[in-house]
Amino acid sequence: MSCPKCNTRLREERTFSGPSGLLRHNGGSATNMISGFTCWKCGYWRDADVVPVMMAVPTKSEEPKREWDPVEKTATHFIVVKFYESIVKQREAGVSWYTVAQLLTQSGFRVQEKTLQKHFLLEQSKRCEAGSD
């Protein structure tokens, strides 16, 4: 690294603490420290670049990620996917959405009738599109 004033090489990084004339005071009683580079010829001072600590940047995976769908992150969606075939059979037999929701709630999966119906229709349309390809 060279000095911007006289173009000579700067000295290695130096750290000053305590009663140094280069010390910057910010009002506390703790010992303050400053580090930087000095020019041996003209006395130019440059503060050392302090690199903040941060998390490592994740590397990109080789396989392309598919678009994130917030519907697929809900608990009701997982229940619909898990019991899709059973729900289809019950609906073909004429069972109401309320009864299907009650049966799932009794088996330990808490769902509401309208939410179950919405997620079922989304899953059904997705499976129908995949089946027509």
Stockholm file with secondary structure:
# STOCKHOLM 1.0

chainA/1-133         MSCPKCNTRLREERTFSGPSGLLRHNGGSATNMISGFTCWKCGYWRDADVVPVMMAVPTKSEEPKREWDPVEKTATHFIVVKFYESIVKQREAGVSWYTVAQLLTQSGFRVQEKTLQKHFLLEQSKRCEAGSD
#=GR chainA/1-133 SS CBCTTTCCBBCCCEEEESSCTTCCCCSCSSCCEEEEEEBTTTCCEEECCCCCCCCCCCCCCSSCCCCCCGGGGSHHHHHHHHTHHHHHHHHHTTCCHHHHHHHHHHTTCCCCHHHHHHHHHHHHHHHHHHHHC
#=GC SS_cons         CBCTTTCCBBCCCEEEESSCTTCCCCSCSSCCEEEEEEBTTTCCEEECCCCCCCCCCCCCCSSCCCCCCGGGGSHHHHHHHHTHHHHHHHHHTTCCHHHHHHHHHHTTCCCCHHHHHHHHHHHHHHHHHHHHC
//
